[in-house]
Amino acid sequence: MTEYYKLKYIITETFYENMLDENDTIGQASGRCLVEFFSELDENNIESVIVISTILARIARHEAKKLKDFLKE
C-alpha cells in the first residue's frame, strides 16, 4: 500500500512542478505527466490505474471541463 501512496505523491508533485515551475497549463502539465510516466502506463497493471486516476483527479480538481478531452481516448 505504501507503493501506491509513493507513486501517487510523485505524480502529483510532477504535475504541480510542471504547472508552477514551468508555467504549464493544466493540459500541458497533464500531458507531460502522461509522457513522464509512460513506462508505468505501458505495463497495463495497477500502476497504470494509479497514474491515470491521479492525473484525471488533478484535472477534475482544477478544470473539470477538460475531462471531456479524455473521452475519446
C-alpha angles and dihedrals in degrees: 000000000000089000088060093056093042093054092043090051093049092050093047091047091050091049094053094041088056091048099043106029098035096032091233122166118243090261093050093046092050092046092051090050090053089053095043093050096040093119090059091045092049093059093068094216138108091298089060090055091049092052095048095042093048094050093045090048090055091049092048090049095054108022113009094176089068091066089081087069088069096054094087093051 
